Amino acid sequence: MMLRLAADENFNNDSVRGIIRQSPHVDIVRVQDPGLTGADDPTVLEWAAQSQRIVLTHDVALCL
C-alpha cells in the first residue's frame, strides 16, 4: 500500500520537496493542486478523507 499524503497550504514547501526527493514512491500532493487554496479546515479534512490521504500541517488549529 502506497503512503498517500496531502500537504496543507501552510506546510513548508521545502519539506514537500525533500519528501519527494528522498521518497519518490510516496504519493504527496499540496492542497493547492486540487484547487483547495484558501479552503477552510473542515473542507481540507473532508477532501483528504475522501482521497484517503494523511494531512501534513503546521496549523495547530487543524490538529485540534
PyMOL commands that set and color helices and strands:
alter all, ss='L'
color gray80, all
select helices_A, chain A and resi 13-22+41-50+60-63
alter helices_A, ss='H'
color red, helices_A
select strands_A, chain A and resi 4-7+27-30+54-56
alter strands_A, ss='S'
color yellow, strands_A
deselect
rebuild
show_as cartoon
